[in-house]
Amino acid sequence: MTRWLELSDEELAFFRLSCDLFPATESPLRYLVDQDVEPEDPDATFHSLDARQLLSGDKTGASREVLDRLDPVADADARITMRSRRQTRD
């Protein structure tokens, strides 16, 4: 697998449904649940993922390599708050 993994909304939705991927409230993938995103053409999405070798060996969901990348993003349970202190000059 390459260093970069780029997935479309359709592909992420496919994995959400086929891999029991449940994004936490703080996850950047939460929009998939909140907006009830589903693949418009699951067959085409399946074939695209299969051609890119992103499916598991038995073709029932994401490969272990893909899950290893999706799980930490889906299970994000931390919020990041950025605070900035402005410096003023006289």
KEKE-3310 file (N, C-alpha, C; in steps of 0.2 Angstrom, whole numbers, plus 5000, padded with zeros to 4 digits):
npx = (5004:5002:5010:5001:4983:4969:4952:4936:4920:4910:4918:4922:4910:4905:4915:4911:4899:4901:4911:4908:4911:4912:4911:4917:4910:4919:4926:4933:4927:4914:4904:4899:4890:4881:4876:4871:4877:4878:4884:4881:4881:4884:4890:4899:4907:4913:4919:4929:4936:4941:4949:4959:4965:4961:4952:4948:4955:4944:4935:4925:4926:4936:4954:4966:4976:4970:4960:4968:4972:4960:4953:4960:4956:4943:4940:4944:4945:4947:4948:4954:4960:4964:4974:4978:4990:4991:5004:5008:5014:5022)
npy = (4994:5011:5026:5036:5037:5039:5042:5043:5051:5041:5029:5029:5029:5016:5008:5011:5005:4992:4988:4990:5002:5015:5031:5041:5055:5066:5063:5066:5059:5059:5065:5056:5048:5058:5064:5053:5046:5036:5024:5028:5020:5005:4993:4998:5005:4995:4987:4997:4999:4986:4984:4993:4986:4987:4980:4967:4950:4941:4949:4955:4967:4981:4980:4975:4984:4996:4997:4999:5012:5019:5016:5024:5037:5036:5033:5044:5052:5064:5081:5095:5110:5126:5139:5155:5168:5184:5195:5211:5226:5241)
npz = (5000:4997:5003:5005:5007:4999:4999:4993:4997:4995:4995:5009:5015:5010:5017:5030:5031:5028:5036:5049:5055:5066:5068:5081:5091:5090:5079:5063:5053:5057:5050:5041:5048:5053:5042:5036:5026:5012:5000:4983:4972:4976:4970:4960:4968:4976:4966:4962:4974:4975:4964:4967:4977:4990:4998:5010:5010:5009:5003:5010:5017:5022:5020:5031:5032:5028:5037:5048:5046:5046:5058:5069:5066:5065:5078:5086:5101:5106:5109:5101:5106:5101:5107:5106:5109:5108:5104:5108:5102:5107)
capx = (5000:5006:5010:4995:4977:4964:4946:4930:4915:4907:4922:4922:4903:4905:4918:4907:4893:4904:4917:4906:4915:4907:4915:4916:4908:4925:4930:4932:4923:4907:4899:4896:4884:4877:4872:4868:4880:4878:4887:4876:4882:4889:4894:4904:4912:4916:4924:4934:4941:4944:4954:4965:4967:4959:4948:4951:4956:4938:4931:4920:4927:4942:4959:4969:4980:4965:4957:4973:4972:4954:4951:4962:4953:4936:4939:4946:4941:4950:4947:4960:4958:4970:4974:4984:4991:4994:5009:5007:5021:5021)
capy = (5000:5017:5030:5040:5034:5044:5039:5047:5050:5035:5024:5030:5027:5009:5005:5012:5000:4985:4986:4992:5008:5019:5037:5045:5062:5070:5061:5070:5055:5059:5068:5050:5046:5063:5065:5047:5046:5030:5024:5029:5014:5000:4989:5002:5007:4989:4986:5002:4997:4979:4986:4996:4981:4990:4976:4961:4944:4938:4954:4957:4974:4984:4976:4976:4990:5001:4998:5002:5019:5022:5016:5029:5043:5035:5032:5049:5054:5070:5088:5100:5117:5130:5145:5160:5174:5189:5199:5218:5230:5248)
capz = (5000:4996:5009:5005:5006:4997:4999:4992:5002:4993:4998:5016:5016:5009:5023:5036:5031:5027:5042:5056:5057:5070:5070:5087:5090:5089:5073:5057:5049:5060:5045:5037:5052:5054:5036:5034:5019:5009:4993:4978:4968:4980:4966:4957:4973:4978:4961:4962:4979:4974:4959:4971:4982:4997:5001:5013:5006:5007:5000:5014:5019:5021:5021:5038:5031:5027:5044:5053:5045:5047:5065:5073:5064:5067:5086:5089:5107:5109:5105:5101:5107:5100:5110:5104:5113:5103:5107:5105:5102:5108)
cpx = (5004:5006:5004:4989:4972:4958:4941:4925:4911:4911:4922:4915:4902:4909:4914:4902:4896:4909:4914:4910:4911:4911:4913:4913:4913:4928:4928:4928:4916:4902:4896:4890:4879:4873:4870:4871:4881:4881:4881:4876:4887:4893:4900:4909:4916:4921:4930:4939:4944:4950:4960:4967:4966:4954:4951:4951:4949:4933:4925:4920:4934:4948:4962:4973:4976:4962:4962:4974:4966:4952:4954:4958:4946:4935:4942:4942:4944:4948:4953:4958:4964:4969:4980:4984:4994:4999:5008:5013:5019:5024)
cpy = (5006:5021:5034:5036:5039:5040:5044:5046:5043:5029:5024:5027:5019:5006:5006:5007:4993:4983:4988:4997:5013:5025:5040:5052:5066:5069:5065:5066:5055:5061:5062:5048:5052:5065:5059:5045:5038:5030:5024:5022:5009:4996:4992:5003:5001:4987:4991:5000:4990:4980:4989:4992:4984:4986:4970:4955:4941:4943:4956:4964:4976:4979:4979:4983:4996:5002:5001:5009:5022:5022:5022:5036:5042:5035:5038:5051:5060:5076:5092:5107:5121:5137:5149:5166:5179:5194:5206:5222:5237:5252)
cpz = (5000:5003:5010:5003:5005:4996:4998:4997:5001:4996:5005:5018:5016:5015:5029:5037:5031:5033:5049:5059:5060:5072:5076:5086:5088:5082:5067:5052:5051:5055:5041:5041:5052:5048:5033:5027:5017:5002:4988:4974:4971:4976:4963:4962:4975:4972:4961:4968:4978:4969:4962:4976:4989:5001:5005:5008:5004:5004:5004:5018:5018:5023:5028:5037:5031:5034:5049:5052:5047:5054:5069:5072:5066:5075:5089:5095:5110:5105:5106:5101:5106:5103:5108:5108:5108:5107:5104:5106:5103:5103)
residu = (MET:THR:ARG:TRP:LEU:GLU:LEU:SER:ASP:GLU:GLU:LEU:ALA:PHE:PHE:ARG:LEU:SER:CYS:ASP:LEU:PHE:PRO:ALA:THR:GLU:SER:PRO:LEU:ARG:TYR:LEU:VAL:ASP:GLN:ASP:VAL:GLU:PRO:GLU:ASP:PRO:ASP:ALA:THR:PHE:HIS:SER:LEU:ASP:ALA:ARG:GLN:LEU:LEU:SER:GLY:ASP:LYS:THR:GLY:ALA:SER:ARG:GLU:VAL:LEU:ASP:ARG:LEU:ASP:PRO:VAL:ALA:ASP:ALA:ASP:ALA:ARG:ILE:THR:MET:ARG:SER:ARG:ARG:GLN:THR:ARG:ASP)
# end
